[in-house]
Amino acid sequence: MNAIKSVSLARGAWLCLFAIFLSGALILFQTVPASANDRQTATQLVEKACMTLSNFKSDDNMGAFRHLLKDAKAVVIAPEFLKGAFVVGASGGNAVAMVRDDRTGGWSEPAFYTIGGASFGLQIGGESSEMILLAMTQRGVSALMSNSFKLGADAGVAAGPVGIGAQAATANLSADILSFSRSTGLYGGISLDGSVVAVRDGLNHAYYGKKVTPTDILVRHEVKNPQTACLVQGLMRSAESKRPNLM
């Protein structure tokens, strides 16, 4: 009788251990795909952002953008910014931000953000545009260090001038952040006042392999990823990039 009881207890213990192991395996199985998806999303976003930067730098209508880029303290690139009619939410999209080092003129690694609402619903109309924000003041840069901020409230935002001859209009611009957008045959026209810019912690973690804050990435330069070379070097190689005076 005691032997049977001992066997039952042993079997129960093994079943309990197996259940714990199975639960852990299921949690791991569910976590890995999510992390892999975030890493893929972040990698693709960087690649698309590099293409968007190249498009803006070569576009004849973006002369004002290239002129202002030489004095920008930070850039925010949203390769696919959706705007128009939606079932739920408003316009928005994912973006990367990079900050210029005032001393060296070099650019940070990108940090990941989202612009707009948390949920945009099902698209029933509208279009996708490429968009780049230029932070022209320290207030605009400081806003990027928070978990989220509202354009127009925490940092002033205005549409940057586009088109042939628009460069002459840049002298009177005073907003913290200037927005530029382009889609097929169309430029500008996106109102960002009231939009929320929020950190994508999951993408930052997945892309750099550890939990990091925007300050860790943009100011402390605690992480690097070789896949960002296209973006970093694209800004550094730009003939319009501001060269610091180290004398």
N, C-alpha and C positions, 0 to 999 in steps of 0.2 A: 504493500500500500504506500509506504514511504517512498519506494523507488519510483512508483507511478507519479506520485506527487512531485518528486524532484524533476522527473522528465518533463512534466507539465510546466513547472516553473521555468526550467531552462528554455523550453520551447517558447514560453511567453516572453522571456527576456530577449531571445533572438528575434522574435517578431517585432518587439518594441524597437530594437536597434535597427532592424530593417526598415521599419516605418520612418524612423528619424533620418536614415540615410536616403530613403526615397524622397522624403520631403525636401531635404537639402538639394538633392539632384534636380528636383523639379524647379526649385527656386533658381538654381544656377542655370538651368535650361531656359528659363524665362528671361533671365537677366542678360545672358550673352547675346541673344538676337537684338535686344533693345540697344545694347551698347554698340553692337556691330552696325546697326541701322544709323545710330547717331554719328558714328565715325564716318560712314559712307556719306551721310548728309553733309557733314562738315567738310569733307574732302571735295565733294562736288561743288559746294558753295564757294570754296576758295578758288577752284578752277574757273567757275563762271564769273567770279568777281574779277579775276585777272583778265578775262576776255572783255568784261564791261569797261574796265579801266583803259584797255587798249582801244576800245571803240570810241570812248570819250576823247582820248588824246589825239585820235586821227580824224575826228569829225570837224569839218570846216565850220559848223555852226557852234562849236564849243570853244571858240577863241577866248571868251570871257572866263570859262572854266579853267582853261590852261593858264591864263594870266593870274587868276586867284589862287590856283594850286600852289604857286611858288611861295605864298605867304600863309597857307593853311596850316593850322596846328594839328589837325586831325582830319581823317577822311572816313566816311561811312559809305560802304558800297552795297547796294541791294540789286543784285542782277535781275531779279524777277519780282517787281512790285506790282501787285494786282490792284486795279482800281475799277470801279463801276458799280453795277447793281448786284447785290448778293442777298441770299435768303436770310442770313444771319451775319451780324458784325459789319465791318467796314473794310476799306482797302488796307493792304499791308503785305509784308513779306519778310524773309530772313535776310540778314545783312552781316557783314564783317566790318570792324572798325580798326583803324591803325592810327597811332599817335607819333608825331615827329619829335625827336629829341632836340630841344632848343640849343644844346651845346654842340652836338656833332652833326645835326642835320639828318641823321639816320632815322629810319622808320622802324617801329615796333613790329612784333608778330601780330597777326590779327586776332581779335576777340570777337565772339559770336553774339549776335543780338537778333531780336525780332522787332519790327516796326508795325504798329497798328494794334488791333485787338488780339486777344488770345485765341479767338475762334472766328473764322471768317465765313463759315457755313458753306453751302453749295453755290458755286458760281452760276448765275443765270444770265449774266451779261457783263460786259466790261472788256478790259484789255490789260496786257502785261507790258510794263515799261521797265527799262533800266534806269536806276536812280543812284546818284552819288550826292552825299551831303558833305560840305566842307565846313569844319568848325574853325572859325576865324578868330575866336577869343578864348581866353583861358576859362571863362565861364562855360563855354561850349564843351571844352575838354573835360572839365570837372564833372559835368553832368554825366559823361560816359562812365565815370568811376562808380556811380550808384547802381543799385540793382535795377532801378527803372526811373524814368523821368518823362515829363510831358513837354513836348515841343510847344513853344509859345508861352509856357508858364515858367518852367525851370530853365529854359534856354530859348531866347528869341529866335525865330526862324522866318526866312523870307525866300522867295523864289529868286534864283540867280538869273541874270540876263542871258539870253541865248540869241543866236542868229548872227548874221554878218554885221559887223560894226558894233556889236553889243559890248565889246571890251571898253568902250568909252564910258559906259554907264557904271563901271565898277567903283569909281572913285567915291560915290555917295552912298555906298552900301554900308550899313552899320549893324546888321543882325549878327547874333552869336553864331548862327548856323545858316548857310546858304544851300538851297536844294537845286539840283539840276537833274532833269530827266529826259529820256529820249525813247521813242518807240518808232515804228515804221512811219516815217514821214512827219512825225509830230514831235514837238519839243515843249518842255515846260507843262504847265497846266495842272500840276498836282498840288493840292492844298494839304499841308501837313500840320497846320495849326491845330493843336489839341491831340495829335497822335501820341501814343505812348511808345517809348523805346525801352525794351526790357532785355536783360541779359539772358542768354541761352546757356545756363550752367551745364546742362547735359552735353551740349555740343563742345563746350570748352573742355570739359572733363574727358570726353571721348577722343578729342583731337590731340590733346597734349598728354594723355595718359595719367593724369592726376587731377585732383580738385584744385582749381585755381580761380582767383577773382580777376576782374578786369584790371585792377591795379597791378596784380602780379604779372599780367601779360603786357599791358600797355606802358607801365612806368618802371617796374622793377626788372623787367625782362628776364623773368625766372624760367621761362620755357622757350623751346625752339622746336620747329618741325621743318625738315628740309623741303617739304611740299609747298611751303609758303614762298619759296625763292622767286617765283614768277611775280608775285605781288610786291614783295620787298624790293627786288631789283627793278621792277617796272617803275616804281616811284623814284628810286635812286637814280635810274638812268635817264629819267625825264629831263629834257633840256630846260624845262621850266622850274625844276626843283630849286628851292632856295639854298644857296651855298652859305653856310654860316661863316661869320667873321671871327676866327679864333685868335686874332692878333690882340 
